[in-house]
């Protein structure tokens, strides 16, 4: 039997009494579903800071999870034999400014049973109907996104001061704009650039929401068209930046830039921060040349597209990133670009020259004749590389080495494309 890791989320399973029986019944009925999985986590409690529980005694918050464990012990005992096969995501607070605070809940003993495996919280940059929401000012704004994330880090550090054993923080539900996003913003290429800023997040969306990464079907009323959305490409860029974490864990470090509001840069290090393997620059300046989000043809060459910003990076001699090209004296670095015709585009997007549009090859990787695949840049004699990053685009410099000068990423590229095919899974 194949073994998998499962994070089983029950959205809407709040601490309110009305849904308790549903949660417990669902947990028991999940026995057959969970068969063959080596670990799982139930999300028990959605937005507890919205519920009127401020004066409820502590056992109220623990009775539900204890009841679930008791029923699992009765019906699927193998799932509660160890802490490796039993636990929860939680408690998914809706925000950091509501009356019930995360640190207060932790101090009161919400994790007294040590059953919370991942501290999950909720984060959106803004709302779809919030006043003043724009692509440039809200999503394509590194300062705004960083401020939104930092607020959760501050709260998490307060919890750590109360309980140093608090589990790792994740965004269990996160996306650009709550209330299913806003067409023209959440489904645009600008949102894909925004998503590239977040390096580890679980995006939440309905299949017909503007915030979804792809739509598996076309709605009867054509309100949802089957296809790959812009955010999907942002996810691919993030996956490329992180690399194969099973084979080579990385640490991500933000690199401060002068214009931090409309530009962002991140470095990926291995060997406990000793070795630089990848570097990503995201140019968040809005550049709109599209027609109804459809883009222009042909796609401008990145080297001549205007406006743009040129960066110079120093490549360490010891970095495995330094590769030998066809000329053995030439050192080159691979560049992968997240690119399209404008920040408001909803199609015509490519990552490293590859498109995953459903219309081209059923969602499978397809190359576009006017976009470079496997771009490289020569390392100058002084050890520097010059890279031009157009407005409304991102560039990833890969220093991790490569067996082939023609752009293969040392084996990871083919694996990534296979995984992308499985993720889309068009029928």
N, C-alpha and C positions, 0 to 999 in steps of 0.2 A: 504494500500500500504506500502510495506517495505521501510524504509529509510536507505540510505547508505551515507557514506562520499566518495567523488570522487576527486581524483587529476588527472585532465585531461591534459595530456601533449601532445603538438603538436611539436614533434621534427622536426627540419629543418625550423621552423617558424622564420626566421631571420628578422632583421630589414631592410634587403635589399628590395628595391621596388618591385622586381620581384615576391616575394612571399606574398606580403601584401593581395592581393585579395583572395588568397588561405586561409589564416588565417581567414579572416573575414567571408568568405563563410563557412568554416568548423565550425566556432563558431555558426553560425545560424543553420546549418544542424545538430548540436549536440543537438538541442532542444529536440527531441524525446529520444535521448540517455540519456540526463540529467534528464528526467522526473522521479521523485521519489528520486532524490538525494538532500540531504540537504545542501551540500556545494561542491564547486569545485574550482579548480585553473587551469588556462590555462598557459602553459609555452610559453610565447610570447618573442621570441628572443633567438636564439641559437648562441653562440659564437659571440656576437657583437664586441668583441675586434679583430676579424678577418676581420670585414667589414670596408670599407673605409668611415667612418662616422665622422671623427675627426673634420670636420669643419661644420657639419650639425647643424642647429639651434635647440634649445631645443624642440620646438613643434613637430619636426620630430619624436622624441622618444615617444611622448605622443599621437600623432594623431591616431596611430593604435589602442591602447588600448581604447581610447575614442570612436572610431568608433565601436569597438566590443561592448562596453557597450551600445551605442545607438541602435545598431541592436538587442541586447538581450532585451533591454527595450521595443522594438517594438514587438518582436516575442515571448519572454518568460519573461515578466516583473517580474514574481515572483522570478526570479534568481538574480535580481539586486535591490531588495527591501531593503536589508540590507547588511552591510559589511560581514555578516556571510555567505552569499550565492554568493558572487562575489569577485573575486580577481585573482592574478597571482602568479606563480612561476617565479623567474627571478633574474637577467637577464642571468644566466648561462654563465658567462665568461669562456673562454677556459683555462685561466691560469693567473698567477700573474705577469708574466714578459713581457707581451705584451704592446704595446704603450698606448693603452687606458686602464686606471686604474679604478678599481671598485670604489674607494673612490672619484675619480674625477667625475665619472658619477653620484654618489650620491650627491655630492656637487652641481652639475649642475642642480639637480632637477628631476632626473629620477623617483623618487617616490613622486613627487609633489602632486599627487592625492591620496596618501596613499593606493594604490590599490595592492601593492606587499605584499603578505601575508607571503611568505617564501623566504628568500634570498638564491637562488639556485646557486651553482657553480659546476665546472667540475674538477674532480681530478682522475688521473691515476698515478700509481707509476712510470711507465716508458712505453716505447713502445715495441711492439713485435719485431721490427727490430733494436732497439737501440743497439749500440755496448756495449759489456760487460754485457748484461743482463743474470743473472743466477738465479737459484732457491734460493741458499743460500745467495748470495750477494744482491739480489734485493727484492724478496718477503719474504723469511724467514729471514728478517733483520729488527728488531724492530726500530733501529735507522733510517733507510732509510724511513720507513713508517711514523714514527713520524715527521721527517723533512718535508716530503711531506704535511702532514696534518697541521703542525704548520705554514707553509707558508700562508695557507688560513686563519688561525686564526689571523695572523698578519695583513693581509689585512682587515679582518672583523673588527678588533679593530680600524683600521684607519677610517672605515666608521662610527663606533659608536662615534668616536670623532667629526665627522661632523654632524651626526644625531643620537642622543641617542635612538630614537624611531625605529631604523632599526629592521626589523623582524628577527626571529631566522635564523641561518645559517644551511643549509643542503647541502649535496653533491647530487645534483639532478641527476648527471650522474657520476658514479665512478666505477672503477674496477681495476684489477691488471695491465694489459698492454693494451694500446690503439691499434687500428687497429685489434680489435677482438681477441686479445690475441695470445699466442704462444703455440701450442701443446707441451705437456711435461712439461710446466711450469704453464700456467694459468688453466689447467684442472687437475692438480695434487693435491695430498693431502697437499703438501707444501703450495699451494695457499689457501686451506681450513684453514690451520693454520694461514696464513696471514689474511684471512677475519675475523678470530676470534678477531683480534686486533681492528678492526673497529666495534664499538658498535651500530652505527646508520647510515646507509647509504642506498641509493637506487642504486642498481647495474644495470648497463646498459649492455645489450648484445643482439645479434641476436640469433635466435634459433640454428644456426649452428656454433656459435662462440665458441672458447675454453673457453671463460669467462662465459658462461651461466651455470646456476645451474642445469638445466635438459633440455633434448631434448624431445619434445612431440611426434615427429614422426621420422621415419627413412627415409633419403633421397633416392630418386630413384637410385642415383649412389653410395649409401652407404657411402657418405662422412660424413654423420651424422647418428649416430645410436641412436635410442630411448633409453633413460635411464636416471638414476639419476647421476649427476656429483659430483665430490668431493666438490665443493663449497657449495652444498646444505647442507652438514653436518656442514660446518663452520657456515652457517646461523642458523642451529638448535642450535648450541652451543651458539651463540650470543643471540638467543631468550631465552634460558634457563638462561643465565646470567642476562638478563634484567627482566625476570619473567613477571607476569601479571601486566602490567603498569596501567591498568584501576583500578584494585583493590588495587595495592600497588606501587606507583611511587618510583623509585630508583635514586640515584645519583651514577655515576661511577667515581672512583678515581684510577689513576695509582699509583702503588706501586713501587718505584725505586728499582732496583736490581743491584747487582755488575756488572754482565755481561749483560748490558741492550741491547746489539746488538743482542744477540741470545737467550734472555729470556725476557719474559714480564709477568707482574702480574697486575691484576685489582681487585678492591674490589667494591662490590655493597652495598650501605647503604640505609636505609629507615629512616623515622622520621627526615627529614632534616639533614641527616648525622650522626644521633646519634646511629643507630643500624646497625651492620654488619650482612648481611643476606647471602651473597655469596662471594666466592673468587675464581678467576681463575688464574691458572699458565699455561703459554704457553711456551713449550720448543722448540725453533726454530733451534736447532742444527740438521743439516741434517743427517738422518740415512737411507741409501738406501740399502735394502736387497731384492728388488723386481726383478722380471723377466719380462721385457717388460711392466712394470706397472701393472702386474696382481697379484702381491703379492705372499706370500708363505703360505702354509697350513701345520699344523695348525698355527693360530695366537699365537705368544708368549704371555705368561702370563705377565701382566704389572709388577708384583712383581719381576720377575726374568729376564725380558728383559734387555739387556745391549746395550750400556751404558745408564745410567740414573742419575738423580739428586734427592737427597732426601731433602725435605723441612720439617721444623718444624714450626708449627703454634700454637699460643696460643689462646685458645677458651675462651672468656670472660664468667664469671659465669652468667652474666645477659643476654647473647645472647640467643634468642629463638632457636638458632641452636642446643643447647644441648638437645639431645633426650635420652630417656630411651630404651635400647635394651631388648632382652629376659631376660637377667639378669638385674634386676632393679637397681643394683649398677653400671652397665656399661653404660657409656655415649658414644654415637657414632655420627659420622658426615657422611652424605651421600657424596659419590664421584661419579661424572659422568665423563667419559673419552671420548675424541675425539681421535680415535686410528685406526691405520692400520699398515701394515708391513714396510712401509718406506715412506719418504717424496716424492718420485717420483711415488708412487702408484696412479692409477686412479680408482681402484675398491677395494673391500674387506674392505671398510671403515665402522666403526661403531661409533655411539654415544650412550653412556651408554649401550653398548652391543646390540643396535638395528641397523639393516640394513634397508635401504629404496631402495635397488637395485630393479630395475624393473624385473630382471630375477628371483628373489626369490618369491615375492608375489605381482607382478604387481605394485610395488612402495609403497605398504602399509608396515607398520612396521613389521619386522620379526626378531626374535632372532636367534643368531648363537650359536650353542652348545658349542663352545670353548671360548666364551667371557662372562664375568660376567655382569649380569644385576642387578642394585641396589646395587652396592658395598658400603660398609661402612668401617670406620676405627674407632678404639677405642680411646677415649680420655684418655690419661695417668692421673695418680693421680695428677701430677703437672699442669694439665689443658692444656697440649700440645697434638697435634696430629702430627704424622710423616707420610708424604705422599711421595711416590716415583713417579716421573714424567719422563718417558723414553724420550730419544731424539725423536724429531719429533712426539710430542703428546701434548695434553692439558688435564688438570684435573680441574674440577669445584667442589669446596667444598661448599655444600649446608648447611647453618646454619639456614635455615628458619623454621625448625621444620617439623615433619612428623607424621601422625596418625598411621603409620604402620612401623615396623622395616624391613619389607621385601623389602623396596625400593620404595614404592609409595611416590610420592612427594607431599603429602598433597592435592591431587586432581588436581593440575596443570598438572601432567604428562599425565593423560588421556585426558585432554582438549587439551594439546599441540599435542598429537598424532592424535586426531581427526582433528585438524586444519592442521596438516601436510598432512593427507590424502586428505583433500580438496584442499590444495595447489598443490599437484602433479597432481591429477585429471586425472589419466590414463584412457583412453577409451578402 
